[in-house]
Amino acid sequence: MMAVATTLGVSRSNLHDRLNGSAKPRRGYHKAQDAVVLPRIQTLVAKRPTYGYRRITALLNRELRTQGLPPVNHKRVYRIMERNNLLLQRSGFDRPERNHDGKVIMMRSNLRWCSDGLEFACWNGDIIRLAFLIDAHDREIISWRAVANAGISGSDVRDMLLEAVESRFGTHRAPEQVEVLSDNGSAYTAKETRIFAQQLGLKSCFTPVKSPQSNGMSEAFVKTLKRDYVRVNQLPNAKTVLSLIGDWIEDYNENHPHSGLKWKSPREFIRAKTETA
């Protein structure tokens, strides 16, 4: 019987009960309180159509806590979403493996900021290019610059660095050296940019050529921005989109749950660390 149980992938005791007719048939999942939770989940899914059940759970529990109600287990949310066809569809192909030997996540804030850029097209053909700085610990987008039908310049990067230092430290120079990791784009590698970064107390670091995974924190944000904001919003022209980007980034900082932050948003995580410090 052990060989049969191993082949079928079931326990020997379960197989024995089935043979004796003593095994009770499993009932379908049902919980009376689901009728109360379902409308909340449907509202969140309608607002965040690109979120999977884990992020929907984080948003749902955030909402429940503010109302003094008990949280809901993520497995229960999964079952409710599955029964009501609210789960995201799988992509249909396996993700290729990419080796990564670098250290991406830092142990505390303001040790390393990561920077990268992305571009996307508006419906009328305008091209938006965006650069940003993200903290490698708390994942907050500290500063950003966006332009239409042009490239991100060294001046844009320098303005972004200064804004980040002022935002994080309230002064024009970091009290301790902060690494700034970026690719090898000319806006970052320009002599003026490297000297300016040094004056701000920043250390310029660059990823190896053809190794985007070395800047995995930035790559993850690029994917998030395109999936959760660019693809689900109207992009008629550059003027409209440029007016929206600030709201997208503010929403990301305040509301987007991260698995690495125990399903808190960057700002939630920062506030929680400040309160316990």
Order of alpha helices (4+ residues) and beta strands (2+ residues): alpha-alpha-alpha-alpha-alpha-beta-beta-beta-alpha-beta-alpha-alpha-beta-alpha-alpha-alpha
